[in-house]
Amino acid sequence: MKLLPPELERRIPPLRAAEHHRDPLVVMKFFTPDSNWTWYVLEGSREDDDFIFFGLVDGFVAELGYYSLNELEAVRGPLGLPIERDLWWQSVPLSEVKALVGS
């Protein structure tokens, strides 16, 4: 599965676009099918040969932070499965995701 096809890359707001929004939209979701890690995308920008995301990472704890497409493509879960993109994800406000993950 291609994690970030060009048509979806164009739909992601650029980095720092949501800085002044009280409740920005989570536009994309990545997850490990064999563990409990999930990455929720708020914004991102292409930098050199990588794409840098900013969003909520729900792993050991839920926290906002930066992560890269290259990192996501390299990570494997405990059973060796790659990260996947939620194909059915519908954009929702960050507050809804935080309520879901208990952050």
CNS distance restraints for C-alpha pairs under 8 A (distance, minus, plus):
assign (resid   1 and name CA) (resid  84 and name CA) 6.96 0.50 0.50
assign (resid   1 and name CA) (resid  85 and name CA) 7.90 0.50 0.50
assign (resid   3 and name CA) (resid  69 and name CA) 7.93 0.50 0.50
assign (resid   3 and name CA) (resid  73 and name CA) 7.64 0.50 0.50
assign (resid   3 and name CA) (resid  84 and name CA) 6.62 0.50 0.50
assign (resid   3 and name CA) (resid  85 and name CA) 5.78 0.50 0.50
assign (resid   4 and name CA) (resid   8 and name CA) 6.19 0.50 0.50
assign (resid   4 and name CA) (resid   9 and name CA) 6.02 0.50 0.50
assign (resid   4 and name CA) (resid  69 and name CA) 7.94 0.50 0.50
assign (resid   5 and name CA) (resid   9 and name CA) 6.27 0.50 0.50
assign (resid   6 and name CA) (resid  10 and name CA) 6.40 0.50 0.50
assign (resid   7 and name CA) (resid  11 and name CA) 7.06 0.50 0.50
assign (resid   8 and name CA) (resid  12 and name CA) 6.96 0.50 0.50
assign (resid  11 and name CA) (resid  27 and name CA) 7.94 0.50 0.50
assign (resid  12 and name CA) (resid  27 and name CA) 6.73 0.50 0.50
assign (resid  12 and name CA) (resid  42 and name CA) 7.41 0.50 0.50
assign (resid  12 and name CA) (resid  43 and name CA) 5.47 0.50 0.50
assign (resid  12 and name CA) (resid  44 and name CA) 6.17 0.50 0.50
assign (resid  13 and name CA) (resid  17 and name CA) 6.14 0.50 0.50
assign (resid  13 and name CA) (resid  18 and name CA) 7.77 0.50 0.50
assign (resid  13 and name CA) (resid  42 and name CA) 7.33 0.50 0.50
assign (resid  13 and name CA) (resid  43 and name CA) 4.78 0.50 0.50
assign (resid  13 and name CA) (resid  44 and name CA) 6.25 0.50 0.50
assign (resid  13 and name CA) (resid  45 and name CA) 7.87 0.50 0.50
assign (resid  14 and name CA) (resid  43 and name CA) 5.44 0.50 0.50
assign (resid  14 and name CA) (resid  44 and name CA) 4.97 0.50 0.50
assign (resid  14 and name CA) (resid  45 and name CA) 5.20 0.50 0.50
assign (resid  15 and name CA) (resid  43 and name CA) 5.26 0.50 0.50
assign (resid  15 and name CA) (resid  44 and name CA) 4.74 0.50 0.50
assign (resid  15 and name CA) (resid  45 and name CA) 5.65 0.50 0.50
assign (resid  15 and name CA) (resid  53 and name CA) 7.41 0.50 0.50
assign (resid  15 and name CA) (resid  54 and name CA) 6.99 0.50 0.50
assign (resid  16 and name CA) (resid  43 and name CA) 7.31 0.50 0.50
assign (resid  17 and name CA) (resid  43 and name CA) 7.08 0.50 0.50
assign (resid  18 and name CA) (resid  24 and name CA) 5.87 0.50 0.50
assign (resid  18 and name CA) (resid  42 and name CA) 7.47 0.50 0.50
assign (resid  18 and name CA) (resid  43 and name CA) 7.27 0.50 0.50
assign (resid  23 and name CA) (resid  93 and name CA) 5.78 0.50 0.50
assign (resid  23 and name CA) (resid  94 and name CA) 5.70 0.50 0.50
assign (resid  23 and name CA) (resid  95 and name CA) 6.31 0.50 0.50
assign (resid  24 and name CA) (resid  42 and name CA) 6.91 0.50 0.50
assign (resid  24 and name CA) (resid  93 and name CA) 5.62 0.50 0.50
assign (resid  24 and name CA) (resid  94 and name CA) 5.76 0.50 0.50
assign (resid  25 and name CA) (resid  42 and name CA) 6.15 0.50 0.50
assign (resid  25 and name CA) (resid  91 and name CA) 6.05 0.50 0.50
assign (resid  25 and name CA) (resid  92 and name CA) 5.34 0.50 0.50
assign (resid  25 and name CA) (resid  93 and name CA) 4.31 0.50 0.50
assign (resid  25 and name CA) (resid  94 and name CA) 5.68 0.50 0.50
assign (resid  26 and name CA) (resid  40 and name CA) 6.19 0.50 0.50
assign (resid  26 and name CA) (resid  41 and name CA) 5.47 0.50 0.50
assign (resid  26 and name CA) (resid  42 and name CA) 4.73 0.50 0.50
assign (resid  26 and name CA) (resid  55 and name CA) 7.72 0.50 0.50
assign (resid  26 and name CA) (resid  91 and name CA) 5.39 0.50 0.50
assign (resid  26 and name CA) (resid  92 and name CA) 5.47 0.50 0.50
assign (resid  26 and name CA) (resid  93 and name CA) 5.87 0.50 0.50
assign (resid  26 and name CA) (resid  94 and name CA) 5.69 0.50 0.50
assign (resid  26 and name CA) (resid  97 and name CA) 7.90 0.50 0.50
assign (resid  27 and name CA) (resid  40 and name CA) 7.53 0.50 0.50
assign (resid  27 and name CA) (resid  41 and name CA) 5.72 0.50 0.50
assign (resid  27 and name CA) (resid  42 and name CA) 5.90 0.50 0.50
assign (resid  27 and name CA) (resid  43 and name CA) 7.79 0.50 0.50
assign (resid  27 and name CA) (resid  89 and name CA) 7.89 0.50 0.50
assign (resid  27 and name CA) (resid  90 and name CA) 7.14 0.50 0.50
assign (resid  27 and name CA) (resid  91 and name CA) 4.65 0.50 0.50
assign (resid  27 and name CA) (resid  92 and name CA) 7.11 0.50 0.50
assign (resid  28 and name CA) (resid  40 and name CA) 5.88 0.50 0.50
assign (resid  28 and name CA) (resid  41 and name CA) 5.00 0.50 0.50
assign (resid  28 and name CA) (resid  42 and name CA) 7.43 0.50 0.50
assign (resid  28 and name CA) (resid  85 and name CA) 7.68 0.50 0.50
assign (resid  28 and name CA) (resid  86 and name CA) 7.44 0.50 0.50
assign (resid  28 and name CA) (resid  89 and name CA) 6.45 0.50 0.50
assign (resid  28 and name CA) (resid  90 and name CA) 7.66 0.50 0.50
assign (resid  28 and name CA) (resid  91 and name CA) 6.89 0.50 0.50
assign (resid  29 and name CA) (resid  38 and name CA) 7.10 0.50 0.50
assign (resid  29 and name CA) (resid  39 and name CA) 5.72 0.50 0.50
assign (resid  29 and name CA) (resid  40 and name CA) 4.59 0.50 0.50
assign (resid  29 and name CA) (resid  41 and name CA) 6.11 0.50 0.50
assign (resid  29 and name CA) (resid  85 and name CA) 5.93 0.50 0.50
assign (resid  29 and name CA) (resid  86 and name CA) 5.55 0.50 0.50
assign (resid  29 and name CA) (resid  89 and name CA) 6.62 0.50 0.50
assign (resid  30 and name CA) (resid  38 and name CA) 5.72 0.50 0.50
assign (resid  30 and name CA) (resid  39 and name CA) 5.01 0.50 0.50
assign (resid  30 and name CA) (resid  40 and name CA) 6.48 0.50 0.50
assign (resid  30 and name CA) (resid  83 and name CA) 6.58 0.50 0.50
assign (resid  30 and name CA) (resid  84 and name CA) 5.54 0.50 0.50
assign (resid  30 and name CA) (resid  85 and name CA) 4.39 0.50 0.50
assign (resid  30 and name CA) (resid  86 and name CA) 5.91 0.50 0.50
assign (resid  31 and name CA) (resid  36 and name CA) 7.65 0.50 0.50
assign (resid  31 and name CA) (resid  37 and name CA) 5.85 0.50 0.50
assign (resid  31 and name CA) (resid  38 and name CA) 4.30 0.50 0.50
assign (resid  31 and name CA) (resid  39 and name CA) 6.17 0.50 0.50
assign (resid  31 and name CA) (resid  83 and name CA) 5.51 0.50 0.50
assign (resid  31 and name CA) (resid  84 and name CA) 5.52 0.50 0.50
assign (resid  31 and name CA) (resid  85 and name CA) 6.47 0.50 0.50
assign (resid  31 and name CA) (resid  86 and name CA) 7.26 0.50 0.50
assign (resid  32 and name CA) (resid  36 and name CA) 6.62 0.50 0.50
assign (resid  32 and name CA) (resid  37 and name CA) 5.72 0.50 0.50
assign (resid  32 and name CA) (resid  38 and name CA) 6.62 0.50 0.50
assign (resid  32 and name CA) (resid  76 and name CA) 7.66 0.50 0.50
assign (resid  32 and name CA) (resid  77 and name CA) 6.11 0.50 0.50
assign (resid  32 and name CA) (resid  81 and name CA) 7.29 0.50 0.50
assign (resid  32 and name CA) (resid  82 and name CA) 6.68 0.50 0.50
assign (resid  32 and name CA) (resid  83 and name CA) 4.68 0.50 0.50
assign (resid  32 and name CA) (resid  84 and name CA) 6.33 0.50 0.50
assign (resid  33 and name CA) (resid  77 and name CA) 7.54 0.50 0.50
assign (resid  33 and name CA) (resid  81 and name CA) 6.96 0.50 0.50
assign (resid  33 and name CA) (resid  82 and name CA) 7.79 0.50 0.50
assign (resid  33 and name CA) (resid  83 and name CA) 6.94 0.50 0.50
assign (resid  33 and name CA) (resid  84 and name CA) 7.19 0.50 0.50
assign (resid  34 and name CA) (resid  77 and name CA) 5.71 0.50 0.50
assign (resid  34 and name CA) (resid  78 and name CA) 6.57 0.50 0.50
assign (resid  34 and name CA) (resid  79 and name CA) 6.35 0.50 0.50
assign (resid  34 and name CA) (resid  81 and name CA) 6.66 0.50 0.50
assign (resid  35 and name CA) (resid  77 and name CA) 6.17 0.50 0.50
assign (resid  35 and name CA) (resid  78 and name CA) 7.01 0.50 0.50
assign (resid  36 and name CA) (resid  58 and name CA) 7.86 0.50 0.50
assign (resid  36 and name CA) (resid  59 and name CA) 6.44 0.50 0.50
assign (resid  37 and name CA) (resid  57 and name CA) 7.51 0.50 0.50
assign (resid  37 and name CA) (resid  58 and name CA) 5.63 0.50 0.50
assign (resid  37 and name CA) (resid  59 and name CA) 4.52 0.50 0.50
assign (resid  37 and name CA) (resid  60 and name CA) 7.87 0.50 0.50
assign (resid  38 and name CA) (resid  57 and name CA) 5.95 0.50 0.50
assign (resid  38 and name CA) (resid  58 and name CA) 5.10 0.50 0.50
assign (resid  38 and name CA) (resid  59 and name CA) 6.53 0.50 0.50
assign (resid  39 and name CA) (resid  55 and name CA) 7.00 0.50 0.50
assign (resid  39 and name CA) (resid  56 and name CA) 5.99 0.50 0.50
assign (resid  39 and name CA) (resid  57 and name CA) 4.59 0.50 0.50
assign (resid  39 and name CA) (resid  58 and name CA) 6.29 0.50 0.50
assign (resid  40 and name CA) (resid  55 and name CA) 5.39 0.50 0.50
assign (resid  40 and name CA) (resid  56 and name CA) 5.05 0.50 0.50
assign (resid  40 and name CA) (resid  57 and name CA) 6.25 0.50 0.50
assign (resid  41 and name CA) (resid  53 and name CA) 6.44 0.50 0.50
assign (resid  41 and name CA) (resid  54 and name CA) 6.10 0.50 0.50
assign (resid  41 and name CA) (resid  55 and name CA) 4.58 0.50 0.50
assign (resid  41 and name CA) (resid  56 and name CA) 6.77 0.50 0.50
assign (resid  42 and name CA) (resid  53 and name CA) 7.48 0.50 0.50
assign (resid  42 and name CA) (resid  54 and name CA) 5.84 0.50 0.50
assign (resid  42 and name CA) (resid  55 and name CA) 4.84 0.50 0.50
assign (resid  42 and name CA) (resid  56 and name CA) 7.68 0.50 0.50
assign (resid  43 and name CA) (resid  53 and name CA) 5.82 0.50 0.50
assign (resid  43 and name CA) (resid  54 and name CA) 5.37 0.50 0.50
assign (resid  43 and name CA) (resid  55 and name CA) 6.80 0.50 0.50
assign (resid  44 and name CA) (resid  51 and name CA) 6.82 0.50 0.50
assign (resid  44 and name CA) (resid  52 and name CA) 5.33 0.50 0.50
assign (resid  44 and name CA) (resid  53 and name CA) 4.11 0.50 0.50
assign (resid  44 and name CA) (resid  54 and name CA) 5.88 0.50 0.50
assign (resid  45 and name CA) (resid  51 and name CA) 5.65 0.50 0.50
assign (resid  45 and name CA) (resid  52 and name CA) 5.47 0.50 0.50
assign (resid  45 and name CA) (resid  53 and name CA) 6.72 0.50 0.50
assign (resid  46 and name CA) (resid  50 and name CA) 5.93 0.50 0.50
assign (resid  46 and name CA) (resid  51 and name CA) 4.24 0.50 0.50
assign (resid  46 and name CA) (resid  52 and name CA) 6.19 0.50 0.50
assign (resid  47 and name CA) (resid  51 and name CA) 5.73 0.50 0.50
assign (resid  47 and name CA) (resid  52 and name CA) 6.76 0.50 0.50
assign (resid  50 and name CA) (resid  68 and name CA) 6.74 0.50 0.50
assign (resid  50 and name CA) (resid  69 and name CA) 6.20 0.50 0.50
assign (resid  50 and name CA) (resid  70 and name CA) 6.15 0.50 0.50
assign (resid  51 and name CA) (resid  68 and name CA) 5.65 0.50 0.50
assign (resid  51 and name CA) (resid  69 and name CA) 5.27 0.50 0.50
assign (resid  51 and name CA) (resid  70 and name CA) 7.41 0.50 0.50
assign (resid  52 and name CA) (resid  66 and name CA) 6.81 0.50 0.50
assign (resid  52 and name CA) (resid  67 and name CA) 5.90 0.50 0.50
assign (resid  52 and name CA) (resid  68 and name CA) 4.45 0.50 0.50
assign (resid  52 and name CA) (resid  69 and name CA) 6.42 0.50 0.50
assign (resid  53 and name CA) (resid  66 and name CA) 5.54 0.50 0.50
assign (resid  53 and name CA) (resid  67 and name CA) 5.33 0.50 0.50
assign (resid  53 and name CA) (resid  68 and name CA) 5.77 0.50 0.50
assign (resid  53 and name CA) (resid  69 and name CA) 7.44 0.50 0.50
assign (resid  54 and name CA) (resid  64 and name CA) 7.26 0.50 0.50
assign (resid  54 and name CA) (resid  65 and name CA) 5.57 0.50 0.50
assign (resid  54 and name CA) (resid  66 and name CA) 4.47 0.50 0.50
assign (resid  54 and name CA) (resid  67 and name CA) 6.50 0.50 0.50
assign (resid  55 and name CA) (resid  64 and name CA) 5.38 0.50 0.50
assign (resid  55 and name CA) (resid  65 and name CA) 5.69 0.50 0.50
assign (resid  55 and name CA) (resid  66 and name CA) 6.59 0.50 0.50
assign (resid  56 and name CA) (resid  62 and name CA) 6.66 0.50 0.50
assign (resid  56 and name CA) (resid  63 and name CA) 5.50 0.50 0.50
assign (resid  56 and name CA) (resid  64 and name CA) 4.34 0.50 0.50
assign (resid  56 and name CA) (resid  65 and name CA) 6.36 0.50 0.50
assign (resid  57 and name CA) (resid  61 and name CA) 7.87 0.50 0.50
assign (resid  57 and name CA) (resid  62 and name CA) 5.52 0.50 0.50
assign (resid  57 and name CA) (resid  63 and name CA) 5.47 0.50 0.50
assign (resid  57 and name CA) (resid  64 and name CA) 6.08 0.50 0.50
assign (resid  57 and name CA) (resid  65 and name CA) 6.90 0.50 0.50
assign (resid  58 and name CA) (resid  62 and name CA) 4.16 0.50 0.50
assign (resid  58 and name CA) (resid  63 and name CA) 6.61 0.50 0.50
assign (resid  58 and name CA) (resid 101 and name CA) 7.19 0.50 0.50
assign (resid  62 and name CA) (resid 101 and name CA) 7.23 0.50 0.50
assign (resid  62 and name CA) (resid 102 and name CA) 7.95 0.50 0.50
assign (resid  62 and name CA) (resid 103 and name CA) 5.90 0.50 0.50
assign (resid  63 and name CA) (resid 103 and name CA) 7.72 0.50 0.50
assign (resid  67 and name CA) (resid  71 and name CA) 7.00 0.50 0.50
assign (resid  67 and name CA) (resid  72 and name CA) 7.77 0.50 0.50
assign (resid  68 and name CA) (resid  72 and name CA) 6.41 0.50 0.50
assign (resid  69 and name CA) (resid  73 and name CA) 6.12 0.50 0.50
assign (resid  70 and name CA) (resid  74 and name CA) 6.27 0.50 0.50
assign (resid  71 and name CA) (resid  75 and name CA) 6.26 0.50 0.50
assign (resid  72 and name CA) (resid  83 and name CA) 6.52 0.50 0.50
assign (resid  73 and name CA) (resid  82 and name CA) 7.11 0.50 0.50
assign (resid  73 and name CA) (resid  83 and name CA) 6.80 0.50 0.50
assign (resid  74 and name CA) (resid  82 and name CA) 7.70 0.50 0.50
assign (resid  75 and name CA) (resid  82 and name CA) 6.35 0.50 0.50
assign (resid  75 and name CA) (resid  83 and name CA) 6.79 0.50 0.50
assign (resid  76 and name CA) (resid  80 and name CA) 4.99 0.50 0.50
assign (resid  76 and name CA) (resid  81 and name CA) 5.26 0.50 0.50
assign (resid  76 and name CA) (resid  82 and name CA) 4.75 0.50 0.50
assign (resid  76 and name CA) (resid  83 and name CA) 6.64 0.50 0.50
assign (resid  77 and name CA) (resid  81 and name CA) 5.31 0.50 0.50
assign (resid  77 and name CA) (resid  82 and name CA) 6.51 0.50 0.50
assign (resid  77 and name CA) (resid  83 and name CA) 7.57 0.50 0.50
assign (resid  92 and name CA) (resid  96 and name CA) 6.68 0.50 0.50
assign (resid  92 and name CA) (resid  97 and name CA) 7.44 0.50 0.50
assign (resid  93 and name CA) (resid  97 and name CA) 7.00 0.50 0.50
assign (resid  94 and name CA) (resid  98 and name CA) 6.15 0.50 0.50
assign (resid  95 and name CA) (resid  99 and name CA) 6.19 0.50 0.50
assign (resid  96 and name CA) (resid 100 and name CA) 6.27 0.50 0.50
assign (resid  97 and name CA) (resid 101 and name CA) 6.25 0.50 0.50
assign (resid  98 and name CA) (resid 102 and name CA) 5.79 0.50 0.50
assign (resid  98 and name CA) (resid 103 and name CA) 4.90 0.50 0.50
assign (resid  99 and name CA) (resid 103 and name CA) 6.37 0.50 0.50
